Amino acid sequence: MVRFKKRYFVVEFEQAQYVNQSKEHFDLEPLNSKDIDIANAVKDKVQELHGDFGRASISVGFKVIYANTTTRLVIIRTRHGPHRLVASALPFVTKIRAEGVVGQLLYTGATIKHCQLFMVRRQTRQLEMAKKWLANKKMDQEKLKEKIMDIRQIDPC
Amino acid sequence: LILLDSLLQENTTIFHTNCSNFYCDPVMIPITSPYDLNIPMTCSPHTTPLVMVRRALALGYQTIALNTEVSQNQFLTRKQAKDKAKNGDFLADFPAPPTLSLTSEDYPLLASRGLTPTILTRLTISITNNDFMIHYNKSSIAKQYDLLAINVSSSPCLSSLLKSSFRWDILSFTPSSVIGGVRWTRKLYYECVEKNVYFELQYSPLIRDSLDRRRVISHAHTYHSVGKSRNIIFTSEARSPLELRSPADVANLAWIMGLTENQGKEDGTFPD
């Protein structure tokens, strides 16, 4: 039985306005876009770089979901093979729905399980940083934990 | 000049010799990857080099080189200095290497692992003929830089540079000089490789402009067909913090530039 191999990219998008600033910050604002907007932005970039061939070859099995909206964590699923086209286009994505962003590829995995492990570990670290950073403001600890540790699952197929 | 060769291949310490005369003053500098060897000092007016360095360190780079760019026609020959009718910004001597003081708050990621970043200084000279060596050899400030890069625009220029016994670390190019520029042949490429010169491919022109993107990619493919992409390093040349990308992303970019996945990882990023 031939298996359809996939690659899952875990990407974090940072808002351009915060990257440009020089002071320390911890950003808990979600981007003003949905899953589809990010998918379109990536597909457009692949079209720009690799042409119609690129766009067509990644479209089967291509899925983008927001794993966590608060920390702007995204999972992108592609087939193994065309995944390189997507991976090479990710650094070039600078705008999602007219909002300037900088993407950072955190992890590439072949199974959802390992992506999940990575994300859980990362979100716990982000939670600690958030607690330290927002210690001045009165933030509800429970709500913060809920918001950051809520990781949405991507369908396996 | 640091021998860039040893910087990239050995993951330990290297010797830093201060001048090409017989008297050398070895200083140990720790090397760590991932490294980004081109952060220009002349960045966009909205930002400062310190902001860029902080962003690069936050993205995961450990060794960074601050780049000062000069051009050969900024230096006057004795004959030109006599005709005082010349206008323009001319330099009497090379600018001093920039110093940047960082506290451990600037690199929280590295500090939590108990490491400090290595900040190097790099000088890039755009040359048209070998006369720049007169100014370079005279100047003691120029030799204080850790890395030396040469930006060539034509083949005769490059071949005459190779014939002289001048040693430098990095060979770079500007996207606009790709079409009428150096005609690369395997022989020329390997002559540079033998001199331990590394070829620089910058990735921020790819992000900035579509025309530059095509030129840089075609140049990178030339390097691949002519030299099997040996001795290549990826650098950012980022004019603003938005143009910096993390080491993993740069390794993926290497694939467009004609390298295999493994080469991409080695040439400037993780020793994965």
Chai-1 contact restraints between the chains, C-beta under 6 A:
chainA,res_idxA,chainB,res_idxB,connection_type,confidence,min_distance_angstrom,max_distance_angstrom,comment,restraint_id
A,A16,B,L242,contact,1.0,0.0,6.0,A-B,restraint_1
A,V19,B,P241,contact,1.0,0.0,6.0,A-B,restraint_2
A,V19,B,L242,contact,1.0,0.0,6.0,A-B,restraint_3
A,N20,B,P241,contact,1.0,0.0,6.0,A-B,restraint_4
A,S22,B,V51,contact,1.0,0.0,6.0,A-B,restraint_5
A,R84,B,W255,contact,1.0,0.0,6.0,A-B,restraint_6
A,A87,B,N252,contact,1.0,0.0,6.0,A-B,restraint_7
A,S88,B,N252,contact,1.0,0.0,6.0,A-B,restraint_8
A,S88,B,W255,contact,1.0,0.0,6.0,A-B,restraint_9
A,S88,B,I256,contact,1.0,0.0,6.0,A-B,restraint_10
A,P91,B,R245,contact,1.0,0.0,6.0,A-B,restraint_11
A,P91,B,D249,contact,1.0,0.0,6.0,A-B,restraint_12
A,P91,B,L253,contact,1.0,0.0,6.0,A-B,restraint_13
A,V102,B,L242,contact,1.0,0.0,6.0,A-B,restraint_14
A,Q104,B,S246,contact,1.0,0.0,6.0,A-B,restraint_15
A,L105,B,A248,contact,1.0,0.0,6.0,A-B,restraint_16
A,L105,B,D249,contact,1.0,0.0,6.0,A-B,restraint_17
